[in-house]
Each structure stands twice: as structure tokens, then as C-alpha cells.
């Protein structure tokens, strides 16, 4: 199993607009396993949000990228260049028994 995390770091001046857009994209895909979180006490300036999903395979991650993440990245590129960015992390669960 994998934990797929996408962090969105957004300048304060546009964070509500981009947050609303992100919520709309998620609402368009209610079957998506992505959860939206707000990072508290972020080391970054502005606001940091995360989209996270626990998935079974990297193929599932690619599906989430195509359905959701690509749309958010396109919105950033078109409307908010240099005011927001996202980065992905993929982590694999390791049994500890």
C-alpha cells in the first residue's frame, strides 16, 4: 500500500480562491479517495494544504494525477504562476511486525 501526498503551498493573497477551486475539483470526483487537509504550523510562508490518499498501487496514483492533480496544476499555471505550487510525495507502507 502507498500513501500519496500532494502538498499545495499558496500565498495568502490567493489561498482562498485556490482552496475553493480545489474543493470544486474534488466535488467533481466524489469517488476519489483523496482527502483535503490543512497543514498546521507549516514551515512555509502562506498557507499549506495537502491532498492525501491511501492506495494499493502506483497505477491508482496515476489515476488520481489524471483526474484531480493535473486540473489543479493547470489552474495554478494559468491563474497563479509563482503564487502557488504543488509537490508530490509517494510513500510505501512497511510492515513492522
N, C-alpha and C positions, 0 to 999 in steps of 0.2 A: 504494500500500500504506500501511497505517496501523499504528502501534503504539498499542495500547490498554493503558493502565496504570491500575490501581486500587490506591491506597495505603491500607493499614489501619494506623491509629495506635491502639495499645492500651495501656491502663495495665498495669503489671507485674502487679498483683494478679489480673488475669483473662486475661492474654495466652495462657497455655497452653490454657485452656478454649476460647477463641475460635479459636485456631490449630487445635485438634483438630476443632472444628465446621467450619471452612473446609476442612480436608483431607477430611472426610466428604462435604461438598457436591461437592468436586472429584472424589472417587471415584465419586459417583453419575453423573457425566458424563465418562466416560473419553475420549470423542471430542472433548472440549473442547480447544481449543488453548491454554488458559490455563496458564501456568507460575507456580509459587509461589516467591517469593524473599524472603529476609530482608535488610533494609537494614542494612548495617554502618555504624557511626559516624553514626547518624541524628542530625540536629539537634533532634529531638523528644524529649520525655521519654517513658518507657515503651519499648515495642517497636514497630518499624515493619516491616510486611511488604508485599509488592507482589504483585499478580496481573497478569501481562502476557501479551499475545497479539499476534502479527503477523497482521493480517487484510487481506483485499482490499478491503473496503468498509465503510461505516458501517452497512449493513444487518447485516453479520456482528457488529458491535459490539452492536447492539440485541439480537441473539440471545443473546450472552453475558450481557448485562444480565438478560435474562428468565430464562435457565437457572440462573445462578450468583449474580450480584451481588445481585439482589433478595433471594434467600434469606439471604445474609449480612447485608444491611442490616436485614431483618426480625428476625433474631436479635439484632442489636445493639439495635434499638429495643425489643424485648421483654425482653431479659435484662440488657443492659448500657448503658442510656442514660447518656450523659455519661461513660462509661468507655472508650469506643471510638468511632471514627468513620472513615469512608472518604471518599476523594475520587478523582475520575476525571481522567485526562488522556488526550487523544487527539492523537497527533502524526502528521503525514503525512511519509512519506519523500520527500526531494527528491533527484533525480539531480544528481550533481556532476561529470559528465564533459563 
